């Protein structure tokens, strides 16, 4: 790194430090940064349930749009139905692929010699 690059980086650090003195004090004292209202800790089960609920909601939305289109609802045009159906298919395919990889990882761990 040239001295010009170093000087540029130092001037950027100084300008950022002047914008947020409390942040600079925490960085200099190596204190962990804490956000106001940080997100609660999530378990794997909660994350998996949220993903499954999301995929389910996407599929239900697509099915609802298909039904509305078949009944002649003018708000459910073919483009929306196809987009919702495509989203549902992609989300389900991704979920299936993640499940397959998790099962393969589990099998690999179970087949490891002790």
N, C-alpha and C positions, 0 to 999 in steps of 0.2 A: 504494500500500500504506500502510495506516495504521501508526502507531508501535506500536500494540498487536500487529499482525500481525508486524512486524519483531522485536519483543521475544520473541514466541512462537517464531518461527523460530530466533532466536539461542539461546534457552534449550534448544530441541531439539538444536541443533548442539552446544552445550556438554555436554549429557547424553550424546550419542552419543560425543563425544570422550573423555569420562571412562570410557566403557565399553571403548573400544579405543584406548589411547594410541599403539600402534604404527601403527595406521591413520591417526590424526590427524597423526603426524609425517610420514608419507609424503605425505599430502595437502598439508600445509603446504610441503614441500620440492619439490613437483611431481615426485616419483619415481613411476614407473609401478608399479601394483599387480601383484604376481605371485601367482598362486595356487599352492598346493602341489599338485604333480601335475597341471599344466595339460594339457589335451588336445593330442595331437600335431596338427600341421598336416595338413589333409585336402585332397587334390586333387579336382578336379571329377570325374575318372574314378573315384576311390574312392567319392565321394558318389553318383554315378550307379549304380555297381555295387551299392552298399548298398540303394538304392531299388529297383532291379530285383530284387534278391534278396528284399527284403521283400514286394514284390508277388507274386513267384513263390511264396513260402512261404504267403502268404494264399490264393492260388488252390489250391495243393496241399492245404492244410488243408480248404478247402471241398469239393474233390473227394473227399478221404478221408472226410469226414463224409457226403457224398452216397452214397458206396459202402457205408459202414457202415449207413446208414439203409435202403438197398435190400436189404441182406443180413439185416435184421431185428435189428440190434444195439439193445438197450434203452437204452444210454447215448447213442445218437445219435437224439434226438427231433427232430421236425419243426421246432420253433422254433429249435434250434441250427443245423440245416441251413440254414434260411432266413436266419438272421443271418449265418452264415459266407459264404453265397452272396452276400448283399447287400454285405458288406464287400469280398469279392473283386471284385465288379462295380464298386463305388465306387473302389477303389484302382486298378483297371485303367483306368477312365474318366479318373481324375485323371492317371495316367501318360501316357495317350494325349494328353490336352489339353496337358500340359507338352511332350511331344514335338512336337506340332503348332506350338506357340508357338516352340519353339527352331528348328524348320525355317523358320518364317516370318521369324524374326529373322535367320537365316543368309542367307536369300534377299534380305532387305532390304539387308543389308550387301554382299552380292555384286553387287547391282544399283545400288549407289551410284556416281555418276560420280566419276572420279578427279580 
